[in-house]
Amino acid sequence: MSNFVNLSLFENYQKYIDNEQEMREKIRVIVREIEQLAKEATIQLQVIHYDLEKIDYACAGARKQISACAESYKKLAELIPVGQYYRYSDHWTFITQRLVFLIAMVVYLEAGFLVTRETVAELLELKTIQAEGFHLDIEDYLMGILQMASELSRFATNSVTMGDYDRPLNISRFMADLNAGFRLLNLKNDGLRKRFDALKYDVKKIEEVVYDISIRGLRNGAVDEAAAVPPTAEAVANNDSPPNADNKTE
């Protein structure tokens, strides 16, 4: 009696499954290395929330850990077969976004501007063009930048606690520009859209901090007129400040 099912096929399927599991385990090992380095960089940066004099020290320490991540990304690039980046990208998407956030924070603290995707890719020794191989996905970059916004909101509040009343105004201006930039994007990714909604409330939170500083006369020098006036209903309607919680992204 002949077999209706070729059992040898299942042996080949098992080999495929075994190879796939082995590949993913190798990826997980490398990603854990990156996660540990990112964790150490995060710890380094936490000092900014309670000691402004150690910002330079914190940034230098974080840069050291971030630079070490480049070697691990190089291992991933060598491991992942050509053309299969997105097949395995779920393993490193979150930690890559985290590193974008860390790099963006360091650059902002050091220089006061938004880091570009190209600079992030260079620091991690990644490509920016998909066809060239292991690259920094633009959505991962944008998500990391949005994570930075939440951290800056926290930093603005803590700066006031430490007696720095001018820094929140600088952060407010930066966040307003960042918010304006993201409004130019037609975001299709649900995760990005939800995270962008959070950005609007981060902006609003910082505006409230700046307004409170201004009406109390805590800032040195002349008070910025725009910062001294709370958002009006007309301004909200014109999207000059973040909408209420029940409003939706444009």
C-alpha positions in Angstrom: 0.0 0.0 0.0 1.5 3.3 -1.0 1.7 6.3 1.3 -0.5 9.3 0.4 1.8 11.7 2.4 5.5 11.9 1.8 6.8 11.9 5.3 10.3 13.0 4.2 8.8 16.4 3.5 8.2 16.9 7.2 11.8 16.2 7.9 12.7 19.0 5.6 10.2 21.3 7.3 11.7 20.4 10.7 15.2 21.4 9.4 13.8 24.7 8.3 12.2 25.3 11.7 15.4 24.4 13.5 17.5 26.7 11.3 15.0 29.5 11.8 15.0 29.1 15.6 18.8 29.0 15.6 18.9 32.2 13.6 16.5 34.0 15.9 18.4 32.9 19.0 21.6 34.3 17.6 19.8 37.6 16.9 18.4 37.7 20.4 21.8 37.3 21.9 23.1 40.3 20.0 20.1 42.4 20.7 20.5 41.7 24.4 24.0 43.1 24.2 22.5 46.3 22.6 19.8 46.5 25.3 22.4 46.3 28.1 24.4 49.1 26.5 21.3 51.2 26.0 20.2 50.6 29.6 23.6 51.8 30.9 23.3 54.9 28.6 19.9 55.6 30.0 21.2 55.4 33.6 23.9 57.9 32.7 21.4 60.4 31.4 19.2 60.2 34.4 21.6 62.5 36.3 20.3 65.5 34.3 17.0 65.3 36.3 18.7 66.1 39.6 22.1 67.8 38.8 22.3 70.3 35.9 26.1 70.7 36.5 26.6 67.1 35.4 24.9 67.3 32.0 28.3 67.2 30.1 29.4 64.3 32.2 26.2 62.4 31.6 26.3 63.0 27.8 29.9 61.8 27.6 29.0 58.6 29.5 26.0 58.0 27.3 28.0 58.6 24.1 30.5 55.9 25.2 27.8 53.3 25.6 26.1 54.4 22.4 29.3 54.0 20.4 29.7 50.5 21.7 26.4 49.6 20.2 27.8 50.1 16.7 29.8 46.9 17.0 26.7 44.9 17.9 24.8 46.3 15.0 27.7 45.3 12.7 27.2 41.7 14.0 23.5 41.9 13.1 24.3 43.2 9.7 26.6 40.3 9.0 24.1 37.8 10.4 20.9 38.8 8.5 20.7 37.5 5.0 20.4 40.0 2.2 16.9 41.2 1.6 15.5 39.8 4.9 15.8 42.8 7.1 12.1 43.1 7.7 11.7 39.4 8.3 13.6 39.7 11.6 13.3 43.4 12.3 10.8 42.9 15.2 13.8 41.7 17.3 15.6 45.1 17.2 12.9 47.7 16.3 12.2 48.7 19.9 15.8 48.9 21.0 16.7 50.9 17.9 14.0 53.4 18.7 15.4 53.6 22.2 18.8 54.4 20.9 17.5 57.1 18.6 15.9 58.6 21.7 19.1 58.5 23.6 21.2 60.0 20.8 18.6 62.7 20.2 18.7 63.6 23.9 22.5 63.8 24.0 22.6 66.0 20.9 20.0 68.3 22.2 21.7 68.6 25.6 25.0 69.3 23.9 24.0 71.5 21.0 20.3 72.3 21.3 19.1 71.1 18.0 17.3 68.0 16.5 19.6 65.2 15.4 19.2 64.0 11.9 18.5 60.5 10.8 21.8 60.5 8.9 23.7 61.4 12.1 22.0 58.7 14.1 22.8 56.2 11.4 26.4 57.3 11.3 26.8 56.9 15.1 25.4 53.4 15.0 27.2 52.6 11.7 23.9 51.9 9.9 22.8 52.6 6.4 20.0 55.1 5.6 19.0 53.5 2.3 17.3 50.1 2.5 18.9 48.8 -0.7 22.3 49.3 0.8 21.7 46.7 3.6 21.1 46.9 7.3 19.6 50.4 7.8 17.9 52.8 10.2 14.2 52.6 9.3 12.7 56.1 9.1 9.8 55.1 11.3 12.1 53.9 14.0 13.9 57.2 13.8 10.6 59.2 14.1 9.4 57.0 17.0 12.7 57.6 18.9 12.4 61.4 18.4 8.9 61.3 19.8 10.2 59.4 22.8 12.7 62.2 23.3 9.8 64.7 23.5 8.4 63.1 26.5 11.8 63.1 28.3 12.2 66.8 27.5 8.8 67.5 29.0 10.0 65.8 32.2 13.3 67.6 32.0 11.6 71.0 31.7 9.7 70.4 34.9 12.7 69.2 36.8 14.8 72.2 35.6 12.4 74.5 37.4 12.8 72.5 40.6 16.5 72.9 40.3 16.2 76.7 39.8 16.8 76.9 36.0 13.9 79.0 34.8 15.2 79.8 31.3 15.7 76.2 30.1 12.0 75.4 30.0 11.5 78.3 27.6 14.2 77.0 25.3 12.7 73.5 25.5 9.2 75.0 24.8 10.4 76.7 21.6 12.2 73.5 20.4 9.1 71.4 21.1 6.9 73.8 19.3 9.1 73.5 16.2 9.1 69.7 16.6 5.4 69.6 16.8 5.1 71.8 13.7 7.4 69.5 11.8 5.4 66.4 12.7 2.2 68.1 11.6 3.7 68.2 8.1 3.7 64.4 8.0 0.7 62.3 6.9 1.3 59.5 9.3 -0.1 56.1 8.2 1.6 54.0 10.9 -0.9 53.6 13.8 1.9 53.5 16.4 3.4 56.7 15.1 0.0 58.5 15.1 -0.7 57.5 18.7 2.8 58.6 19.7 2.3 61.9 17.9 -0.9 62.5 19.9 1.2 62.2 23.0 3.6 64.8 21.6 0.8 67.4 21.6 0.2 66.9 25.3 4.0 67.0 26.0 4.0 70.4 24.3 1.0 71.6 26.3 2.6 70.5 29.6 5.8 72.5 28.8 3.7 75.5 27.8 2.0 75.4 31.2 5.4 75.2 33.0 6.6 78.3 31.0 3.4 80.2 31.7 3.7 79.5 35.4 7.3 80.7 35.4 6.3 83.8 33.5 3.4 84.9 35.7 5.4 84.4 38.8 8.2 86.6 37.4 10.9 83.9 38.0 12.7 84.4 34.7 15.7 86.6 34.4 15.4 89.5 32.0 12.3 90.3 29.9 9.5 87.9 29.8 8.8 86.4 26.4 5.4 87.9 25.5 4.2 84.7 23.9 5.2 82.6 26.9 3.5 85.0 29.3 0.1 84.6 27.8 -1.8 81.4 28.3 -3.2 79.6 25.2 -6.6 81.1 24.1 -9.6 79.3 22.8 -8.9 80.9 19.4 -5.3 79.7 19.4 -6.4 76.2 20.2 -8.9 76.2 17.4 -6.1 77.3 15.0 -3.9 74.5 16.3 -1.3 77.0 17.7 -1.2 74.8 20.8 -2.1 71.2 21.5 -5.8 70.2 21.3 -7.8 68.9 24.1 -7.6 65.2 24.9 -10.7 64.3 22.9 -9.4 66.0 19.7 -7.8 63.8 17.1 -4.7 64.2 15.0 -5.2 66.2 11.8 
